[in-house]
């Protein structure tokens, strides 16, 4: 494992398993032990991620990042980025998102 993935508070998420919004929500729910009542809206995800960020910093390391939400319309990727940007600037603890693509 590389240095980013070994840091405390780091969660690794594969973009290859999060090609759709439902798959992304499921992967985040599993990786972060988010509540089962999460729902399926960006606002609901933002709320539970903010609750998670109340407890400490979080680094989300996305491998195969080019595949993240690849089977969704482009606006879904933009909504994800907007939500994460908002959390990174307003949450009580730092949120870092690291996007990695597999090397050829």
Buried (B, 14 or more C-beta within 10 A) or exposed (E): EEEEBEEEBBBBBBBBBBBBBEBBBBBBBEBBEBEEEBEEEBEBBBBBBBEBBEEEBBBBBBBBBEBBBBEBEEEBBEBBEEBBEBBBEEBEEEBBBBEBEEEE
